[in-house]
Amino acid sequence: MTSWLTVEAGMAAKGLRIAPVRAGLPSPWSEFCRALFHVKKLPFALISARDPKTGLTAFKAATGHDTLPVVLWNQERPRASWIEQLALAERLQPEPPLLPHTPSERARVSGFLAELCTEGGFGWCRRLLMIERLLHDSHYGDRERAIGQYLAAKYGYYGASIPEAQQRCEEVVAAFAQLAPVDQPYLAGSVLTALDLGWAAFASLIRPLPESVCSMSPLWRDLYAWTPTAAAPEAVEVLLARRDRVYHDWLELPIVL
């Protein structure tokens, strides 16, 4: 069983510590973050950042951040963005490299990762679509509506265009579907890169991994499932098969949430 550090113990500890989302669901940003350090074979402790009563208050006071995941390395500043977390992983353990060596290929990998991870990207817009369902789908009750209201206030739902978010999600999946030939082993070529790990994590927002390896509540499994229509169904299946291979060959299953 995975042991979790308290905020106080986590801040006092040395070495590598990760404070992921811990809500019984595979947060794509958290899964990508943990995958980076797992592939590098860098051991890390997990911090339980959210207190049942006070939420992230203590963690924010200690780190300045109230959005997870956050990575801590010794007494250096906390890293709360995906690109800083990737840079830290590359610095701490250069092998295997998760970014290509040439500037043009590195920019290509980083750019496609941004399409998944950044504000306004695929993950962000899929979250807006999930919030829309929580707030307006009659299938959900008061508890789910309250979750939707919390997320809406935190992540820019009010004032956002849901049709634009839907279109953005479609465009990103269509772009990934054209990224690599079927016979190319990885998205950026012949070797694993951070782009493969990012796609593996964010593909859960199309189809989560099976319950046998990723236990989720029916609420979140239903919300995570989404069917793209701009990319051909066969191309989407190829992308999901790439996700499955990356998890099988490089990452830990079952997922610890």
C-alpha positions as CSV (number, residue, x, y, z in Angstrom):
1,M,0.0,0.0,0.0
2,T,1.3,3.5,-0.9
3,S,2.0,5.6,2.1
4,W,1.3,9.3,1.9
5,L,3.1,12.1,3.8
6,T,1.3,14.9,5.5
7,V,1.9,18.4,4.3
8,E,4.1,19.1,7.4
9,A,6.2,15.9,6.9
10,G,6.4,16.4,3.2
11,M,7.7,20.0,3.5
12,A,10.3,18.8,6.0
13,A,11.5,15.8,4.0
14,K,14.4,15.8,1.5
15,G,14.6,14.4,-1.9
16,L,11.8,14.2,-4.5
17,R,8.2,14.6,-3.4
18,I,5.1,14.9,-5.4
19,A,1.7,16.3,-4.3
20,P,-0.7,14.9,-6.9
21,V,-4.5,15.2,-7.2
22,R,-5.9,12.7,-4.8
23,A,-9.6,12.4,-5.4
24,G,-10.1,8.9,-6.7
25,L,-9.6,9.8,-10.3
26,P,-6.6,9.8,-12.7
27,S,-5.9,13.5,-13.0
28,P,-4.1,13.7,-16.4
29,W,-1.6,16.4,-15.1
30,S,-0.8,14.3,-12.0
31,E,-0.4,11.1,-14.0
32,F,1.9,12.8,-16.5
33,C,3.9,14.2,-13.7
34,R,4.3,10.9,-11.9
35,A,5.1,9.2,-15.3
36,L,8.0,11.5,-15.9
37,F,9.8,10.5,-12.7
38,H,8.8,6.8,-12.9
39,V,10.4,6.4,-16.4
40,K,13.5,8.1,-15.1
41,K,13.6,5.6,-12.2
42,L,13.7,8.5,-9.7
43,P,12.1,7.4,-6.4
44,F,9.6,9.9,-4.9
45,A,7.4,10.3,-1.9
46,L,3.7,11.3,-2.2
47,I,2.2,14.2,-0.3
48,S,-1.5,14.2,0.7
49,A,-2.0,18.0,0.1
50,R,-5.7,18.3,0.7
51,D,-7.0,18.2,4.2
52,P,-10.6,16.8,4.5
53,K,-11.7,19.9,6.5
54,T,-9.5,22.7,5.4
55,G,-8.7,21.7,1.8
56,L,-5.5,23.0,0.4
57,T,-5.1,25.9,2.9
58,A,-2.0,24.5,4.6
59,F,-0.4,23.3,1.4
60,K,-0.9,26.8,-0.2
61,A,0.6,28.5,2.9
62,A,3.6,26.2,2.6
63,T,4.2,26.3,-1.2
64,G,2.2,29.2,-2.6
65,H,0.2,26.8,-4.8
66,D,-3.4,25.5,-4.6
67,T,-3.4,23.7,-7.9
68,L,-2.0,20.2,-8.1
69,P,0.3,18.4,-8.9
70,V,3.3,20.2,-7.3
71,V,6.8,18.7,-7.3
72,L,9.3,19.4,-4.5
73,W,13.0,18.7,-4.8
74,N,15.0,19.1,-1.6
75,Q,14.7,22.8,-0.6
76,E,14.3,24.2,-4.1
77,R,11.3,26.2,-5.1
78,P,8.1,24.1,-5.8
79,R,7.4,23.2,-9.4
80,A,3.7,23.6,-10.3
81,S,3.7,23.6,-14.1
82,W,4.1,20.7,-16.4
83,I,7.0,22.2,-18.3
84,E,9.0,22.9,-15.1
85,Q,8.3,19.4,-13.9
86,L,9.6,18.0,-17.2
87,A,12.7,20.2,-17.0
88,L,13.4,19.0,-13.5
89,A,13.1,15.4,-14.5
90,E,15.5,15.9,-17.3
91,R,18.0,17.6,-15.1
92,L,17.9,15.1,-12.2
93,Q,18.2,12.1,-14.5
94,P,19.2,12.7,-18.2
95,E,18.6,9.0,-19.1
96,P,16.4,8.1,-20.8
97,P,16.0,11.5,-22.4
98,L,12.4,12.5,-22.7
99,L,13.0,15.5,-25.0
100,P,14.8,15.2,-28.3
101,H,18.3,16.6,-28.7
102,T,17.7,18.8,-31.7
103,P,15.9,22.2,-31.1
104,S,13.4,21.6,-33.9
105,E,12.3,18.2,-32.6
106,R,12.4,19.4,-29.0
107,A,10.1,22.3,-30.0
108,R,7.8,19.9,-31.8
109,V,7.5,17.6,-28.8
110,S,7.0,20.5,-26.4
111,G,4.5,22.2,-28.7
112,F,2.3,19.1,-28.9
113,L,2.6,18.6,-25.2
114,A,1.4,22.2,-24.7
115,E,-1.7,21.3,-26.8
116,L,-2.5,18.7,-24.1
117,C,-1.4,20.4,-20.9
118,T,-1.5,24.2,-21.1
119,E,-4.4,26.5,-20.2
120,G,-6.8,26.4,-23.1
121,G,-5.5,23.1,-24.3
122,F,-7.1,19.7,-24.5
123,G,-7.1,18.9,-20.8
124,W,-8.4,22.3,-19.9
125,C,-11.2,22.3,-22.4
126,R,-12.3,18.7,-21.6
127,R,-12.6,19.9,-18.0
128,L,-14.8,22.7,-19.1
129,L,-17.0,20.2,-20.9
130,M,-17.2,18.1,-17.8
131,I,-18.1,21.1,-15.7
132,E,-20.9,21.9,-18.2
133,R,-22.3,18.4,-17.6
134,L,-22.1,18.6,-13.9
135,L,-23.9,21.9,-13.8
136,H,-26.6,21.3,-16.4
137,D,-27.1,17.5,-16.9
138,S,-30.3,16.5,-15.2
139,H,-28.7,13.1,-14.5
140,Y,-26.7,14.6,-11.7
141,G,-27.9,15.8,-8.3
142,D,-27.0,18.5,-5.7
143,R,-23.7,16.9,-4.7
144,E,-22.5,16.7,-8.3
145,R,-23.7,20.3,-8.9
146,A,-21.7,21.5,-6.0
147,I,-18.6,19.9,-7.4
148,G,-19.3,21.6,-10.7
149,Q,-19.7,25.0,-9.1
150,Y,-16.3,24.6,-7.2
151,L,-14.5,23.6,-10.4
152,A,-16.3,26.3,-12.4
153,A,-15.1,29.0,-10.1
154,K,-11.6,27.7,-10.1
155,Y,-11.0,26.9,-13.7
156,G,-12.6,29.7,-15.7
157,Y,-15.9,28.1,-16.7
158,Y,-17.9,31.3,-16.3
159,G,-17.3,33.4,-19.4
160,A,-15.9,30.4,-21.4
161,S,-17.4,29.3,-24.7
162,I,-18.4,25.7,-24.5
163,P,-18.7,25.3,-28.3
164,E,-15.2,26.7,-28.6
165,A,-14.0,24.3,-26.0
166,Q,-15.6,21.4,-27.8
167,Q,-14.0,22.5,-31.1
168,R,-10.6,22.8,-29.4
169,C,-10.8,19.3,-28.1
170,E,-11.7,18.0,-31.5
171,E,-8.9,19.9,-33.2
172,V,-6.3,18.5,-30.8
173,V,-7.3,14.9,-31.2
174,A,-7.4,15.3,-34.9
175,A,-3.9,16.7,-34.9
176,F,-2.6,13.8,-32.7
177,A,-4.3,11.4,-35.1
178,Q,-2.1,12.7,-37.9
179,L,1.1,12.9,-35.9
180,A,2.7,9.6,-36.5
181,P,2.3,6.7,-39.0
182,V,0.7,3.6,-37.6
183,D,4.0,1.6,-38.0
184,Q,6.0,4.3,-36.1
185,P,6.5,3.0,-32.5
186,Y,6.2,6.3,-30.8
187,L,4.5,9.7,-31.5
188,A,7.8,11.5,-32.1
189,G,9.8,8.7,-33.8
190,S,11.5,5.5,-32.8
191,V,12.0,6.2,-29.1
192,L,9.8,7.1,-26.1
193,T,9.5,10.9,-25.4
194,A,7.5,13.0,-22.9
195,L,4.9,13.3,-25.6
196,D,4.0,9.6,-25.3
197,L,3.7,10.0,-21.6
198,G,1.6,13.1,-22.0
199,W,-0.7,11.4,-24.4
200,A,-1.0,8.3,-22.2
201,A,-2.1,10.5,-19.3
202,F,-4.6,12.7,-21.2
203,A,-6.1,10.0,-23.3
204,S,-8.1,9.1,-20.2
205,L,-10.3,12.1,-21.1
206,I,-11.5,10.1,-24.1
207,R,-11.6,6.6,-22.6
208,P,-10.3,5.8,-19.1
209,L,-8.3,2.7,-18.7
210,P,-10.3,-0.4,-17.6
211,E,-11.6,-0.6,-14.0
212,S,-9.3,-3.6,-13.4
213,V,-6.2,-1.3,-13.6
214,C,-7.7,2.1,-12.9
215,S,-10.5,2.0,-10.3
216,M,-12.8,5.1,-10.7
217,S,-16.2,6.0,-9.3
218,P,-19.0,5.6,-11.9
219,L,-19.5,9.4,-11.8
220,W,-15.9,10.2,-12.9
221,R,-15.7,7.3,-15.4
222,D,-18.9,8.6,-17.0
223,L,-17.6,12.2,-17.1
224,Y,-14.2,11.2,-18.5
225,A,-15.6,9.3,-21.4
226,W,-16.0,11.3,-24.5
227,T,-16.2,10.4,-28.2
228,P,-14.3,12.6,-30.7
229,T,-16.0,13.1,-34.0
230,A,-13.5,15.1,-36.1
231,A,-11.0,12.3,-36.2
232,A,-11.9,9.0,-37.8
233,P,-12.9,6.3,-35.3
234,E,-10.1,4.0,-36.4
235,A,-7.5,6.8,-35.9
236,V,-8.8,7.3,-32.3
237,E,-8.5,3.6,-31.7
238,V,-4.9,3.7,-32.8
239,L,-4.2,6.6,-30.4
240,L,-5.8,4.7,-27.6
241,A,-3.8,1.6,-28.4
242,R,-0.6,3.7,-28.2
243,R,-1.7,4.8,-24.8
244,D,-2.3,1.2,-23.7
245,R,1.2,0.2,-25.0
246,V,2.9,3.0,-23.1
247,Y,1.2,2.0,-19.9
248,H,2.1,-1.7,-20.4
249,D,5.7,-1.1,-21.4
250,W,6.8,1.8,-19.3
251,L,4.4,2.7,-16.4
252,E,2.9,1.0,-13.3
253,L,-0.4,-0.7,-13.3
254,P,-2.7,-0.7,-11.6
255,I,-2.8,3.1,-11.2
256,V,-2.5,4.2,-7.5
257,L,-5.0,7.0,-6.9
